[in-house]
Amino acid sequence: MKNNLASSRPYDRVSVIGAGAWGTALALVAARSGRSVTLWSRESEVADSIRTSGQNTLFLPGVALPASIAVTEDLGAAARADALLLAAPAQHIRAVAASLAPLMAAHTPLVLCAKGIERGSGKLLTEVVAESAPDAETAILSGPSFARDVARDLPTALTIAARREIAFRLVVTLGHAGFRPYASEDLAGVALGGAAKNVYAIGCGIVAGMGLGENARAALLTRSFAELCRLGLAMGAKSETLMGLSGLGDLVLTATSLSSRNYSFGFQLGEGRARTELLSPGHPLAEGVETAAALVARAKGHAIELPVAEAIADILGGTLSLNDALPRLMARPLKAE
């Protein structure tokens, strides 16, 4: 992708749809980049918290939000922006995008900021957005990025994929000293990398929680990345995307830190806590739980084997015990790497 960022014009008005930790952090990114920012919240208590305390006490406590970020519960008002960042949970993307579609001006960038694969359809979230809001410019933002680090303006680099001109404009819209986005046109690769890494992070967490050692975790991480590349290439993703920030970079971060909700979920599962307890209301949402079976189903549609992802999906589905998973993987036929 030739670099003509210098001539790209930023979008002045940015709305963030979803006021969880990640959406709130992205609103801060846009504000620090000098944009006029609106943050839409579905929950009135979140909006009220931000208005009265100057912070999102429910999802991002302790982080001050500037008064310049306008908070609204009116989706129509939020949709009247030059670019929209869609930070709703993965399994809600279709409904939210469909609600936005009649409220947005045609060709407005709708930037997916969630990571997952739609349960049931097995579609990448970029495919879901393109179907639900066909007149929008589908884009995706993904990479190694914990919300709290981004909110604290700690150095972060990630990828924004869209049609070339749109990707460049989004990069200059959000980029500043602490937040460095790279432009890409590979929507499939960026979307798949963000979705699959959550599944594999759960597996790495399980290995650590069971006390199987660093060798086992390194092996699982490596073979997970091999699976991601195999499926990605079959789906038309670019190898440089899979090797980049939104592929390998995001996998390494998410699969090695207890700050990751997916790794933490797997770690607690490996320690012996029940799936039902970890999935009960009040526990952090681990997107990889819903994505695992969908990832395996998508791979089967491309005739691609994902032994690691299949084992994780079976564990999460309750058909494979933790103690039986390792022997199943280790008993696979010996072959060249």
N, C-alpha and C positions, 0 to 999 in steps of 0.2 A: 504494500500500500504506500504510494508515494506521499511524501509529507508536504501538504500544503496548509498546515494548521494556521500559519501566520495570516492567511487571508480569510480564515473562517470567522464568522460572526456569531457571538454567543447568543443564546436565548435569554431574554431579559427577565421574563416572568416564569418561575418554576413552581409547580405544585407537587407536593409529596402526598401520595394516597396511602394512608396507613401510618398511625402514630405509635407503633411499637418502638422498641429500642432502635432497630435498624432504620425505620422511617424517620425517627427523630434525629438520629445521627446524620442522615442524608440531608435533612432540612438545615442542619448546622453547616454541612459542607457547602450547600448552595448559598447560604447567607454569607459565609466567609469568602466566597468567590464573588461577592458583590451583587448577587441576584435579588430580585424581589420574590420572597418566598411565602407560600401558603402551605400549611400542614393540615391535612384533613384527618379527623379522627371519627371513627364509628362510635366510640364510647364517649358519652357526654362527660363522664367522670374524668377521663383523660384530658379532654379539652378544658374542663373547669380547673383541673390541677395546674395546667400550664398557664392559664390566665391568672390564677390567684397567687401561685408560688414562683412562677418564672422557671419552672422545671417540670419534667415529666416524672412525677414521683412514683407512678405505678410501674413504668418500664425502664426509665433511665434516671434514677434518683441521683442527686448530687451533681448533676451537670446543668449549669446555668444556660438558659436559652435567651437570646437577645429579644427585646421587644419588637424588633423588626420582623420576626417570624409571625405571620398572622395565622391564628388557629381557627378552624371552622368545622362545623358538623354538616355543612351544606355542600353536598357533592357537586351540585351544579356550579356553585361559585368556585370551587377548587378546579373544576374542569376548564374554566376560562383562563388558561395559562398557555404559554408558548411551548412548554414541554412538561410532561407529567412523569413522575417517578412512581412506579407502582410497587409498593412495599407491603402488600397484603400477604398473608400466609399462602403457601403454594397451592393448597387444595381449594382456596377461595378465589384464585386468580380468574377463572372463567366467569364467575358471577360478578365480580367487581369490574372486570373489563367490559362485560356486556352492559352493565349499568352506566359506565362511562361513555360508551360508544355514541349514544344519541346526544350527549351533552358536550362533546368535544368538536372543535373545528376540524374539518378534513385535513389530513396530512400532518396533524400534530404528533410529535414523537411520544410514544407511550413506552417508557423505559422499564422493562421488567427488572425488579430488584430482589426477587425471591428465587429460591433454588429448589427444584424438585421436578418430578414427573407426575402428570395427572393420573390419579388413581382411576382405574376403569378403562380409560382410553389408551393409556400408555404413551400419551403425547408429551413432547417437550413443552415447557411453559411458553416458549416463544411461539410454538405452533398454536397453542391455546389462545394467546393474545391475538395472533393474526386472524384466527377464526372468529373470535368474539368481537373484535373491533377492527373490521377489515379496512376501514377508511383511515386508520391511524398508521403512522410510521412505526413499525415494530422495532424495538431496540432492547438490549439487555446489558446490565451492569453486573459484573461478577468478578470475584478474585479473593485473595486471602485478606479478610477484613472483619475483625471483631468490632461490633458496634461501639463498645465503650472506648476502644483505642481510637476509632475514627472520631468519636465525639470529643475526645480529649485533644484532638488535632495532632496525634502521634503519626509519624510518617507511614503512609499507606500507598500502595500501588496496586491497581487492578485494571480490568479491561472493560471497554464499552464497545459492543458490536452493534452495527446497524448498516444501512446503506451508507456508502462512503461519505457523502456530504453531510449526512445526519450525524454519523459517528464523530466526524471532526468538530461539528458544531457543539455536540454534547461534551466532548473533551474540553474545549475551551470554556464551556459554560460552567463546568464543575471543578476544573483543575486549579489548584493553588499550591502554595509552598508545601503544605503538609499532606496533600492529596493529589496523587499523580495518576491519572487515567491514561491508558494506551488505547488507540483506536484499532478496530478490527472490523472486518465484514463477515466473519465466521460466526453467525448466530448459533448454528447447530453445535459447533464445538464448545462455545462458551456456555451454552445452556446445559449440555450434557456434562461438562466438567463440574459445574456447580451442583448438579443433581446427584451425580454418582458419588462424589466425595463424601456426602453425608452418610451414605450407606456404608462405605468402606471405613469411615471414621467410627461408626458403631462397632464394626468388627475389630478394629485396632483397640478400641476401648475394652471390649470383651477379653481380648488376649491379655491386656495389662491387668484388668480386674481379676482374672483367674490366676495371675502370677506366673504366666508361662514364660516370662523372660524377654529381654530386649532382642535376642536373636529372632524369636518367633514374631515379635511385633514388626521388626524390620523386614522379615520375609513376607509377612502378610501385606505390609504397605507396598512393597515392591511388586508383588503379584497382583495386587489391586490395581496399581497403575498400569500394569500390562493389560489387564482386562479392560480398563477404561480406554486405552489406546486402540485395542482390537475392535471394540464396539464403535468407537468414534470414527475410525477410518471407514468402517462399513457403512456408517451413516453419512459419509461425505465431509466429516470434519477435517480440518487441516492439522497436520502433525505438529506444526509450530504452535498452534493454539493449545493442543493437549500438553505440550511441553512447557507452556508458558504459565502466566499468573493465574488464569482461570481454570487451569488443569492441574498440573503438578504442584504449582504454588499453593493453591487452595487446599489440595489434598494434604500436603505436608502440614499446613497450619491446623486444619480441622482434625486430623488424625493423630495429633501428638500433644494436644493441650486439653487440660480439664476445663479450660474456659470455653471449650466447644461443647455445645449442648448435646451433640450427637456422640462425641467421644465420651463425655461424662455419663450419658445414658448407657452406653455399652459397658463402661467401667463398672457402674453400679450393677448392671446385669451380670457381669462376670464375677462380681463379689457375692452374688447369690440373691440379690433383691428380685422380687417378683415383677414380671412384666406388667401385670395389672396395676400394681402399686405405682410404678414409674409412669404409666400412661394415664393415671387418674388426674382429675382436675386439680389445678394448682401447681403441677409440675411443669418445668420448662418444656416447650414444644421441641421435639427432635424430629425434624422434617424427614430424616432418613428412614424412620419407621414406616411412613406411608409410601416412601419412594422405592423401598427395596423390591417388593413384588412387582411393581410397575417396571422397574429397571430390567428385571429378569425377563418379564414378558416381552418387553421391547427387543431385547437381545435375541430371544427365540424367534421373533419375527424376521430377524436378519440372519438366522441360522448361526448365531454366535454363542459359544459356551462361556459362561461366567461362573466357574466353580465357587469362587469366594463369595460373590454376591448371592448365588443360589443358597449357599449354606447360611448366610446371614438372614436371608428372607425366610428360610425354613425355621431358623431359631425364633425369629420375631413372630412367625405364624404359629408357633407352638408345636410344630411337627418334628423338630430336631432338638435334642437336648444339648446343652453346652458340652457335656462330656463325650458325646458321640460325634460332635462336629469335627474336632481335630483328627480323629482316626479316619473319618470319611475323606478329608482333604489329603491327608498323608498317604492314603492308600491308592490315590490316583496313579495311573500308569507312569512309570519313569520315562522321561523323554528329554530331548535337548531343549535348552532355554531358547 
